[in-house]
Amino acid sequence: MINVTKTFLPPQDEYQAILSRAWNAGWMTNRGVLVRELEDKLKTYLGVSNILATTNGTLPLQIAIKALGLTGEIITTPFSYVATTSSIVWEGCTPIFVDIHPDYLTIDETKIEAAITPKTSAILATHVFGNPCAVEAIEAIAKKHNLKVIYDAAHCFGVRYKDKSIFEYGDISTCSFHATKLFHTGEGGALFTKNKEVYDTLFYHHNFGHKGKEAFQGLGVNAKMSELQAAMGLAVLPYMQSILKSREEAVSNYNKFFEGTSIRGLHLREGTTWNYSYYPVVFENETQLLQVKTALEKHAIFSRRYFYPSLNNLSYLKKNKVEHSDSISPCVLCLPLYSGLSLEDVAKISSIIKKNL
Ligand SMILES: *Cc1c(COP(=O)(O)O)cnc(C)c1O
């Protein structure tokens, strides 16, 4: 069986050697030595100003909305994982969907201004499959209209744009370290911001609002990463180079096999150093996608419709249409991609697909 992804697991003895440090300290959470070490190492590895490790990649979105004091309408993309939209609704704000660019699959920055109203407080956009949004244009729009910018950068571990970590753009960026993501801690995630004051606000929000043991800075929730999660991150991190190399080989083989076919892959924004996080293909229509998906399943190969459905169709939202996202979302399929996927398997997957176009 070949799944769309496969969690990278470090040698168990290495994980346990790191875990034993938490045992020796008798300390499982509340920012123990492992969480702090993981944050330090990631800060250097990613080249970011500030990082706050969290227990998943969804609470950071909710905390970011809270920390920036957002209210009313938040402009967002319908082509993302449900957490992007649900976090906006969960925080009592209204998502306003702006269509995506048909090639980049990220929010179409040229359509943002038309969606701004007096109630708009922010833009929350996703760097889809690690492909950056038009961050400079979005920053200019935000400045002009006095809006905050949050990036759901769940797919962006290690992505650089114009020689800078993509996490350094916007007021706040979030990442997910879920087991299905490129870098993982089982469940986990992080918050990033260039701004030290914003970091301090995020920090108290993620720890019940505590300011010391008995005082409170304000409202908070519990989004702390545990030592068990950090131990996994510390065990996985040394393998990032080989993880990326294996994924890069699979991606370049897929690309070669699909040359000259009608299959469209991800169109990366110029200036991006990508992370090989996903291999999405855009089919000509949904019928073709379903035919390919079924053919793969007959060989016990499981792709995934990611992201489908387009989020403007969620049952708890008022119905509305978003042209490109509604038409592209049914045609996107993510093919198996993970460290250790053999080139024979890539060849097999590609040839089944080509036979079923
Ligand atoms: C995975 C993902 C999330 C949620 O992350 P969790 O760690 O699973 O909570 C949010 N947004 C996007 C785009 C994702 O892919």
The ligand as a MOL file (V3000), in Angstrom:
LIG
                    3D

  0  0  0     0  0            999 V3000
M  V30 BEGIN CTAB
M  V30 COUNTS 15 15 0 0 0
M  V30 BEGIN ATOM
M  V30 1 C -2.4580 20.9920 8.7710 0
M  V30 2 C -3.0010 22.3510 8.5390 0
M  V30 3 C -3.5220 23.1370 9.5900 0
M  V30 4 C -3.7740 22.5980 10.9650 0
M  V30 5 O -2.6760 22.1310 11.6230 0
M  V30 6 P -2.8510 21.0960 12.8430 0
M  V30 7 O -1.4450 20.9920 13.3540 0
M  V30 8 O -3.3540 19.8320 12.2660 0
M  V30 9 O -3.7640 21.6890 13.8320 0
M  V30 10 C -3.8970 24.4340 9.3220 0
M  V30 11 N -3.8200 24.9540 8.0790 0
M  V30 12 C -3.3510 24.2200 7.0300 0
M  V30 13 C -3.2540 24.8600 5.6900 0
M  V30 14 C -2.9540 22.8930 7.2280 0
M  V30 15 O -2.5510 22.1590 6.1910 0
M  V30 END ATOM
M  V30 BEGIN BOND
M  V30 1 1 1 2
M  V30 2 1 2 3
M  V30 3 2 2 14
M  V30 4 1 3 4
M  V30 5 2 3 10
M  V30 6 1 4 5
M  V30 7 1 5 6
M  V30 8 2 6 7
M  V30 9 1 6 8
M  V30 10 1 6 9
M  V30 11 1 10 11
M  V30 12 2 11 12
M  V30 13 1 12 13
M  V30 14 1 12 14
M  V30 15 1 14 15
M  V30 END BOND
M  V30 END CTAB
M  END
